[in-house]
Each structure stands twice: as C-alpha cells, then as structure tokens.
Amino acid sequence: MNKIGFYISSLLLALLLLSSTIFVVDQRQYGVVYSLGQIKKVITEPGLNFKLPPPLQNVNFIDKRLLTLDNVDSEPMLTAEKQRMVIDWYVRWRISDPSQYIRNVGLDEKAGAQQLTRVVRNAFQEEINKRTVKDLLSLKREALMVDVKREVLEIVKGEKPWGIDVVDVRITRADYVDTITESVYRRMEAERKRVANELRSTGGAEGEKIRADADRQREVTLANAYRDAQKIKGEGDAEAARLYAEAFGKDAQFAQFYQSLEAYKSSFNKKSDVMVIDPSSEFFKAMRGSGSGGAPKK
C-alpha cells in the first residue's frame, strides 16, 4: 500500500516537474526565457516549447501586436506666436526586438508606453514651437506629424535602441485652451452681431431709399394725372362754352330761358329747401313769362 502511494506521489511530482518545463507561445506574443535573471532566448514563433524548471529558468510574455498609445495629458503647448494650444495625439507602435526592449525599456508594454509618451510629447512641443496656429489648422499639419515621427525614431533607434518601431503619429485635435476658446467665441459672436447690424442698417437705408423713390414716383404720377385731367376738363369746358355760345348766339331769348332753368335747378335741388324771395324779383321772370305766354318764341 505504501509502495502504491509512493508511485502515485512520484508520478504527480514528475508531472508537476514536466508541466513547469512546458509552455505555449501565443501567435500574438513573444516568449522570453530567463536563466538566473539573464535573457536566455527569445521565441518569436507560436507553438509548444520547453525550458528548465524554475528557478533555473523562467518565461515572460510580451505583446508583439501593433499597439496604440493615446495622449492623456491636456497640458497646453506654445506655438511660434506664443499661443497656448491643447494638442491631442496618438501613436501606433510595436515591439520589434524583445531583447533590446527588455534591456533598455522594461519588462512589459506599460514601461514602453510611459517612456514613449514623454518622447512624443517633447517632440510635439519642439515642432509646435516652430509653427503658427494657422499651420496647425491647415494642410501643413501633415508635415508636422512627419517631423515628430522622425524625431521620435531618432531617439528610439539611437545609441541605445528601444527595440520598437513607431509606425504612425497622428494629431486628433488642435484647439485653444478653454479660457482662450471662450474669448475667441465671444469675439466671433461680437463680429457676427456687428455684421448683422451692418446688414440691417444697409437694408433699412435701402428700404427707405426704395420707399422714397416710390413716393416720389406716386406724387409725379398723381401730378401728371391731375394735369392731364385738368387739361381734358379745360378742353371739355372750352368746347362746351363754344357750343353754348354758338347755340345761344342763334336765339338770345332761348339762351336767357335756358340759363334761368339752370338757375332754378341749382336753387331747388332738394324738397326741403326753403327760399324767401320777392316774387317781383328778376329771378322769377322766366316763371312769370311761362305763366302768361309760355316759353319764349323762337
């Protein structure tokens, strides 16, 4: 019975020892084997691998994928004209040489991200100091990112290479700090109000001009119409007077009789009119004539 327990214990110990010597490298990782704190070998291909059991050898894994580093620092940078700008950026990078990376940077991706953030920020500050705000907001931004990438590569591949590749550097946002942004918005609002007031004033003046011109044309039209009407009326009166004169000239008594009838018509145009007149007045001569002898003889 003791022998069976011994065999089982020995088998379990052997399995435990064997499992400590086997490790699997994922296709997304590098496998780094250490021997007493020193890098023994770097495994770049995925698959099953073997090593000595701890503490003789240990294995550490480092990501080999393309990594993204986003800027988390909102501290403003100064442009060539001393304007304070907030720049948001990101970097695409990967670990290309795990041995150099571990010796010169650190044991994991976090160490590389921290040091790369510092280098990229310094490069951005140096390049932004040479450029104006207009450059940051125009097509010249592309040249800025190229120069920043070049400076970063010069550092990470310098005398002590970091064992990384910087694939791309991009600016996602370039803006004024909050205090300046608020001031810019206020100036923009004031400018828009000024333009709107100017347009309203110009429109009001133009409207007054159009109304004045319309009033002038109306007065001219009315004056011309009144002049033409008076001219036509005068011509009509003249023609009527001529006809009256011609007709009255042929028979003076008829003319006198006709004028008396017109006077009566004008005097008695309402039933309610009351007149107190001397019957012997010349005004009623036509009536007395019609009563005694009728209408004047032709």
Secondary structure, 3 states (H helix, E strand, C coil): CHHHHHHHHHHHHHHHHHHCCEEEECCCEEEEEEECCEEEEEECCCEEEECCCCCCEEEEEEECCCEEEECCCCCCEECCCCCEEEEEEEEEEEECCHHHHHHHCCCCHHHHHHHHHHHHHHHHHHHHCCCCHHHHCCCCHHHHHHHHHHHHHHHHCCCCCCCEEEEEEEEEEEEECHHHHHHHHHHHHHHHHHHHHHHHHHHHHHHHHHHHHHHHHHHHHHHHHHHHHHHHHHHHHHHHHHHHHHHHHHCHHHHHHHHHHHHHHHHCCCCCCCCCCCCCCHHHHHHHHHHHHCCCCC
